[in-house]
């Protein structure tokens, strides 16, 4: 029973962190489409703040033992790759 709860909490933590990463990607997409370009300080401020917040969430989940550090790095790495692709696409416009 306890191990099922731990696994459930781990799955929830992973799903919540992935959802937060997806929200950041959507926020940046909206910002790039409607408001500012990647060279704008506002864009960089939002991106830096959001990425820092997500990294702190991941660190907290790792310290609680809800996810492995490598899992957190995968979530951040995947988001960074997606943001890089988005940034490159916006520069080609």
C-alpha positions as a printed Julia matrix, in Angstrom:
93×3 Matrix{Float64}:
  0.0    0.0     0.0
  2.73   2.51    0.96
  4.81   1.7    -2.12
  1.72   2.28   -4.31
  1.32   5.71   -2.71
  4.97   6.55   -3.33
  4.72   5.49   -6.97
  1.51   7.51   -7.33
  3.18  10.59   -5.85
  6.17  10.11   -8.14
  3.93   9.84  -11.18
  1.99  12.93  -10.11
  5.21  14.89   -9.53
  6.5   13.97  -12.97
  3.18  14.86  -14.62
  2.98  18.21  -12.8
  6.55  19.15  -13.71
  5.96  18.19  -17.35
  2.73  20.23  -17.34
  4.62  23.25  -15.96
  7.25  22.85  -18.68
  4.49  22.74  -21.28
  2.96  25.92  -19.81
  6.3   27.71  -20.16
  6.57  26.64  -23.78
  3.02  27.86  -24.49
  3.67  31.15  -22.69
  6.78  31.78  -24.74
  4.97  30.84  -27.97
  2.21  33.34  -27.21
  4.72  36.01  -26.26
  6.7   35.48  -29.46
  3.59  35.39  -31.66
  1.87  38.41  -30.16
  4.12  40.58  -28.11
  7.87  40.57  -28.4
 10.8   39.15  -30.24
 13.47  36.96  -28.6
 15.95  39.86  -28.5
 13.61  41.89  -26.26
 14.64  42.16  -22.59
 11.04  41.4   -21.56
 11.16  38.1   -23.42
 14.44  37.19  -21.77
 13.15  38.21  -18.33
 10.02  36.06  -18.64
 11.98  33.12  -19.97
 14.67  33.35  -17.28
 12.11  33.7   -14.5
 10.0   30.8   -15.71
 12.98  28.52  -16.27
 14.39  29.37  -12.84
 11.03  28.6   -11.24
 10.78  25.26  -12.99
 14.34  24.34  -12.02
 13.5   25.11   -8.37
 10.37  22.94   -8.6
 12.44  20.11  -10.02
 15.08  20.54   -7.32
 12.37  20.38   -4.66
 10.87  17.21   -6.17
 14.34  15.62   -6.32
 15.02  16.51   -2.68
 11.7   14.94   -1.69
 12.64  11.8    -3.59
  9.69  12.13   -5.95
 11.8   12.13   -9.1
 15.39  11.28   -9.93
 17.79  14.12  -10.71
 18.29  12.64  -14.18
 14.54  12.79  -14.77
 14.54  16.48  -13.87
 17.42  17.11  -16.25
 15.48  15.39  -19.03
 12.45  17.65  -18.44
 14.6   20.8   -18.48
 16.66  19.62  -21.44
 13.6   18.8   -23.49
 12.07  22.2   -22.75
 15.33  23.96  -23.63
 15.5   22.1   -26.95
 11.89  23.0   -27.79
 12.49  26.63  -26.87
 15.64  26.7   -28.99
 13.72  25.37  -32.01
 11.01  27.95  -31.42
 13.6   30.73  -31.11
 15.34  29.68  -34.33
 12.02  29.54  -36.17
 11.15  33.06  -35.03
 14.47  34.4   -36.33
 13.76  32.94  -39.78
 10.47  34.87  -40.08
